[in-house]
Structure formats: structure tokens, C-alpha cells
Amino acid sequence: MQLRPEIELIEVSGRSLRIIDAHLITADGPARPIGHDLPDRGVELTAGPSGYTARWSRGSVSLPGIARAFVGGAAGGALFRLLGLPGAVLGAVIAVGLARTARERPAAAVPDPTVSVVEDGPDLVLHSADLPALVFAVMELTGATDPVTVSPAAAAAELPDGGSESVRLDDVGGLEDVVAQFRDVAVSFRHPEVMARWGATRPQGILLYGPPGTGKTMLARALANEIGGELREIRTPEILDKWVGNSEKNIQRIFADARRLRHPTVLLFDEFDSIISYTGAAFDAAGQMINAVAGIFKQEMNTLIEHNPNVIVVATTNFPDRVDASLIRSGRFDLKLSVPPPGPQARADILTKLLRRLISRHEVGGFRLFADDVDVTALAAASTGMTGADFKEALRRAQLDKAMHEARHGTPPSPITQADLLAAIRAVRV
């Protein structure tokens, strides 16, 4: 099993490009994001059937000094008194508007004839069949001087749910059957015209159940990325409230907001059993509240896809027996998928993906994170019963141990070895 990715280094005129694992473009495949390390430059790279595309948001600027003149100043106070809104917020918006208006847009021309450039509003959209040519053109436009890394394993951007990894279905180890069904859901999202022609309806809800740490939440995040959308995670405190009637209002508000969304969104109810469990005879106020919330949830799920086909609901639970069957019947949750603990081959697959992701991110400039004796098959055999979450913790401990050694002694230790990883696995299993 190949662990270390293929790395291609390209240098032109003092600028370097580091491509990891290349990029396979299938003739019928949809466009997909690829990772890069052009932070804070408003660049989005995608790979599609006809080549590579980069969109550069030329209008994205940080707040200049003019914003500080408004924030907390006399102008901000005047705006606050006049409109009854926070003057600092209004001042910042005005300052950004002035900065964008006054800022001279960079030229749209690039020297490479193999790269096409078109203007799309404030953005520049570049296209090329050659990835290095495209990235060097982007570096020319953005003024990037440091080496740039491009990799399908790198995180191109943070997810909208607050700093989660930019994980895709390709990054999910094991779970082949579950991933295959998620791919089908993603395809149905990307081809609504085909679904409409056949009168077909994609699943409205997906229930994922299984032990903790098996990747249920990660699957929801991967689905959001696969459909080019956002993840909106609903947590227990957002719904349940001690005051009578508030929980019912909260669930209504959540679905009302979901109906107004105009972009693909995965609405995730994580630990579903802690939000809505059994319904039935209510002998106290808490039971009545649970029944009321469950009743509203059923009504909202009955018609959500009709009102807004951009939204799909994913619910996860470690205890499926605690969830009332009427809540998750077909028509509300059309897919009910078991996410079991990984077997030996699945554990090896998970470890391989985790290790390669770390290598692609951190092995730069001759630095070696892992030694050549790392054997994922042996690690998988020694980690019976462990999950993806356990492996992440074991790797975190191994990395921390090496980092602390260098921090204490001032000299880099040897790379993480097979023995180091086995020790970390044993520590996590205790």
C-alpha cells in the first residue's frame, strides 16, 4: 500500500509549485475543489472535465485604515444615533465600500497563452488544461512570491460550520457501501434537471446510526462538500428550552430558515436521540414538550423537499433504539444507514488516508514526519475495535510527543516510527 504521495516540484523564474498526487480528471466527472495554499487571496481552484479553473475575487480586501476612522469614532456615533444601528458596523461597511471603489483592479492579462482569462463581475476566472500554467498565472495576478502547494488532500477552505476540515467522500476510509450511497445522493443534487425529467425524488433525509467515533458526522460534512454546499449543524441547545413553548418555536424557526435557503445545504441533527426521542403518553411537562417538538418535526419533514429542494436533512445517533420509528419512517428519512466499527481492511484504509493527509500537509522542505518503516497493515491488525476518531487521537499524541521533544531540547528528533505509532495506539486503547 503506497503511503507517501507522489510529489512533483516545478520551478519557473524563481517561483515554485509543489503538486501532490497530481489530479486525475475523468471525462464525465463534475468539477471538484482542489487544495492550495494561497491563503487570504480569495482564490478558488477546481478541477473539471475540461481542465482546471481558478476564480480570483479581486474585490476581497482587508479593512484599511479608513475603517478605523469610523469604528468607535464620531462618525460611528452619529450613525448610531441617526439610524439606531451600531455605528461601528455601519462604519466598517462604508469603509469597505469606499476601499473597494477606490481600489484599482489588477489587470486581467497574463503572459501565458495557454491560460484563458475572463472577467466575471469583480472576479477573474482563469482556465487552463495545464495545472502548473494556471497556478503560475494566478501567482502572477495575486503577487504571490512564496512557494505554492497544490494538492487534492489539502484544505482549500474552511467549512461554514466553523473551522471544520474540508473533508470529501474520497477522504472517508472504509465504509464503501455507505460512501457509494452518499455519492448517489450527491449526483442527484448536481443533476436536478435529470431528476425532474423522470419525476424522481432524491432522499429527503438520511439517518446514520452506529457507535461513537465511526465517522457519522464526518460523512455529513463530506456530503456538504460533495454537493458544493454548506453544513448547518443543529445542536441540542438550539432547540430544547426550559420555558414552555420555546422549544416548539425553536424547531419551527430552524425549518423556516431552511426553507429560505437558496444554496445546497446539509441540515445536520447530530446526536438526534438527545433532541427528539420517543413520543407517546405524556405524564409531565417535559413529556408534553417532547411530543410537541416531535410533532412539529414530523410536519416539517413531510414537506421540506417540496418547499426547498436545496436542503437535505442528516440525523446521526449512537442509539437508534431510542428514536421513535414514526420520526424516521420513509418519506422523512428515506435512507437509514448503519455506520459500523471498521474491520481490519477498513482500519488500514482509514490509517492510510490519515497518514497521507498529514504527509501532504507537513512534509515540506526535506522535513520527514513519518519514517519509512510505517506499516499500516500491521497497525490495523494491532488496533482491533478502534475507530477513525481513535486513530486521529493516536496520531495527535505521536505528533505532540515529537514536537515537545524538539521544543525541550532544541534539536529535531527522528521521524515518527512504527514503534511510536504502536505505542500511541496502545495508549489510546487503555
N, C-alpha and C positions, 0 to 999 in steps of 0.2 A: 504494500500500500504506500503510494507516494505521499510523503508528509510535507516536505519542503516545496513550496510553489516554484514554478519556473519564473525567473526574473530576467527581464530584458532592459538593459540600460542604453539609452540613446542620448548623445550629446551633440548639440549644434551651436556654434558661436558662443560657447561658454555656458549654455543653458542645458540642463539635463532633464531627462524624462525617464521615470522608472515604471515600467509596465509589469504587473504581476499577473501571471496565469493567462495573459493575452485576453482575447474576447472572441468567443465563437458566436457568429451571427447566423441564425438559421433563416432560410428563405421565407418561411411563413411565420416567423416569430414576431411578437409585438415588441415595441420599443421598451427598453428597461433601463433603469438608472444604473450608472456605474460609479464607483467611488473615486474620489480625487482629494487632494489636499491643497485646494485653493481657498482657504478659509476667508470669510468676510469680504469676498469679491463678487458675490451674487452670481456665481457660475453654477449651472446645472448641466451635467453631462448625461447623455443617454445613448444607448446602442440600439439600433433598429435594423430591419431587413436590408436597407439600402446603404448602411454605413453608420457614422457617428454624428451626433448633433450636440452642439453646445449652445445654451441660451445664457446670455450675459445681461443682467439687469443693470444697465448703465445708470439708472436713476437711483440706485441704492447708495445712500451716503450716510455717514455717521453725523450726529449732531455737531454742527460747527459752533464757533464761539458766539455767533449771533443768538443761538438758542439760550445761552446762559444769560443774555441780556434780558430775556423775557421771564425765565424761570425765577420766581421769587422776587422779581423787581417791580417797579412802579407800574409798568405796562401790564404785567400779570395781574396785579391787584386791581387795576382799573377794569380789566376784562372780567375778573371775578365779580366785581360789584355790578357791572353792566348786564351781564348775561346770567349770573348766578351759577357759573361753572368754574371749576378750578382754573385759575389763571395760568398756573404752571403748565397744565396740559395744553391749553389753547396756545400759549406762547410757544411751546415746543413744536406744535403742529404748524404754526405760522412760520417759525424759523426754518423748519424743514422745507416747507413750500418755497420760501424765498431762496434757500440754498439750491434747491433743485432747479428753480427757474433761472438763477444766475449762473449756475454751473455750466461750463461749456462741455458739450458732449464730445467724447473722443471720436476720432474719425473712424469710419466703417471699413476702410480699406486695409487689407492685409497683403503682404508681399507674395504669399504662396498661391499660385493659380489653381492648385488642386482643392482649395478651400473656398466654398461659396459663402457669401455674407449678405444677408438681407436685414432690413430694419423692420421691426415689428413693434410699433409704438416706441416706448422708451428703451426697448430691448434690442440687442443684436443677436441674430440667430445664425450660427455658423454650421456648415455641414461639409463633411468630407468622408470619403471611403477609407482614408488613412488616418488612424488614431494619432500617431505622433504629429503629423502635419496639423491636425485640428488643434491639439493641445498647445503646440508651439504658437499657433495663431492666437489662441486665447491668451497665452502668456504675453504675446506682443501687445495685445489690446489692453490687458489689465495692468501691464507694467510689472508682472511677477518676475523676480530675479532669482529667488531661491529654487532649488531643485523641486520638481513636482512629481508626485506619485499618483499613478492611476491604477486602480485595482477593483475588480468586482467584489472583493471581500472587504474593502474599506467602507467606512460610513460616510456617504456623501452628505448627509444632513441629519439632524436630529428629528425624531418624530414629533408631531404636535402634542403628544401626550406628556411632554415634559421631560425630555432628556433620555428617552429610551433608545436602545440600539436600533440602527436601521437594518433590521433583520428581514430577510426574504425567505421564501419557501426553500430555496436552494441551500439555505444555511441550517435547515432543520435536519438533524441527524436521526436516522431510523424512521419509524412511523410512515413507511412508504404508502400504505393504504390510505391513511388519513391525509397525507400531503397530496396524494393523487386526487382525492375528492375536493380538497381546497383549491387545487389548480383548476378543476372543472368549474367551481364557483367563480373563480377569478375570470375565466374565459367568458362565462355568461355575463359578467359585469361589463367586460370590454366589448361585447358584441350585442348590444340591446336590439339592434335592427334585425338580427337573425332571430332572436327570441320572439320579437313581435311578429315576424313573418309566419312563424309556426304556432303562434299563440301559446308559447311555452312560458312558464314562470319559474325563475330560479328560486332556490330555497330562500325563505324569508328569515329563518332563524336556524342557528346551529348550536346544539348543546354538546359541550365537551366534558367528559367525566373521566376521572381516574385519580390515582394517588398524587399527593403533592410533589412538585418538582419535575413532573414528566413533560412539561412544555406546553401546557394548555394556553397560558397567557401569551407565550411566545408565538404560538400558532395564530392567535388573533392579530398580533402585531404584524406578523408576516403577511397575513391576508390583506391587511390595510395597505401595506406597501405594494403588494402584488396588484391591487386594483388601482394603484396610483391615488389613494385616498388618505384619509386621516383616521386615527383611532380616538374614540371618545370613551374613556373608561368611567363607568358609573360605580361609585363606591357606596358602601352602606350608609355612611353619614349623610350622603346627598339625598337619601330617601327617607330613612326612618327618623322620626322626630317624636319627642315625648309629649308634645302638645297635640291635643285632639284635633284631627282634621288636617294637620300639616303634612303628614306622610302621604296622604292621598293627593294633596295639592302638588307635592314634590314630584310624584310619579307622572302626574298629568303634565306638569311643566316640562319634564325631561322629554316626553314624547311629542309635545307641542313644538319644542325646539328642534327635535329630529325631523319633524315634518317640513320644517322650513329650510333644511339644509339643501344646498344646490351643488354639492360636490360629493363624490363617493365617500362614505363614512361607515366604519365598523363601530357599532354601538356595543361596547363590552360590559356585560354584567358579571364582574369577577366574583367568585365565591357566592354564586346565585342563591345557595341554600341559606346564607346568612341574611339575605334581603327578603326573599319570599320563600316560605317553606310550605308546610301543609295548610290546607284550608279545610273548613268543616265547622262543626259546632263551636261557637264562641262563648266561653263562660266568663270572660272578663274583658276589660277594655283592650288589653294587648291582643287578645284573640280576635276581637272585632276589627281592630286596626289591620291585622294581618289579612283577614278576609277581604276588607275593603281594598287594600293595596293590590292583592292578588286579583280581585275582580276587575279593577281598572287596568291592570297589566294585561289580562286576557282580552279585554275590549280593544285596547290599543294595538295589540299584536294581530288581532283579526284583520285589521285594515291598513296596517302601516305600509306594506309594499304597494298597495293600490294608490295611496296618497303620495308616497315618495319612494320610487324605485332606486334612489341613490343610497339608501340605508339598508344595511343588513345587521341583524342582532346576533351576537355571540354570547352565550352564557357558559360559565365554567363552574364546576363543582367537584369537590373531593368526595361528596356523599350524595350520589344520585337518589338513594332511597329516602332522603329527606325532602325531596322536591315532589310536590303534588303532580300526579300524572296528567291532570287536566291542564296544568300550566304549560306543559311541554308536548302536548299532542301534535300530530301532524297538522299542518296549516298554520301553526305557530312556530314550532321548531321542527322543520322537515328533515333535518339531519341530526341524528343523535349518535355521536362517535365516541368510542372508548379510546382513551389515551393510556395504554398500559405502561408499566415499567419496562425499560429496554432490555432485550435479550443480549447475548454476547456479541452478535454481529452489529446490532443497533448501537451498543455501547462503543464498539470500535469506530463506528461511523461518526457518532457524536464527538468522540475524542479527536478524531482526525479533523473534523470541521473546526472544532475549538482551537486546536493547536495551529492549524494553518491560518486561521484568522489572526491569532496572536503573532505568528511569524510575519505575516504580510504587513502588520502594523508596526512592529518593533525592530525587526532585523534590518537595520539601515546602517550604511557606512561601515560595513565589516563587523558590526556587533552581532553576536550569536546569542539568542535567547535560549535555545534548546540544543542539547548535544546530539550527536548522530546516533547514539545508542538507544534513543527513544523508540519503543516498540508498542504501538497502540494495541496490537492483538494481545500481548501479554498483560498490558494494563487492563484491557477489557476483561480478561479471564480472572484478574485479581480483584475485580470490583463488582462482584455479583450483588445485585439488589440496589446498586447506586443509580441515580438519575442524572440528567443533564445538569440540574442545579447543584448536585453533589460534586460533579466534575468541575464546574466553574469555581466552587469553593476550594477544591483541592489545588487547582491551578493558581488561584489567588494566593493561597498560602505559600506555594512554592516560589512564586514571583516575589512575594513580600520578603521571604527569607533571604533570597539573593540580594534584593535591594537593601535590606537592613545590614547585611554583611558589608556591602560596599560603603554604605553610609557611615558605619562604625570604623572601618579600617582604612578607607580611602583608596582601596585598590579593588578593581573588578574581580569578582570570583569567577569560577568556571561556569559554563552554561548549565542549565537545569538538566540533570541526567535522569535516566530511567530509575535509578535508586531514589533520587529526590522525589520523583512523582509517586513511586510506590509508597514512600514514607508519608507523603501528603494524603494519599488515598487511605492509608491505614488510620491516620489521624482523624480524618473526616468520618470514617466508619465507626469510631469509638462511641 
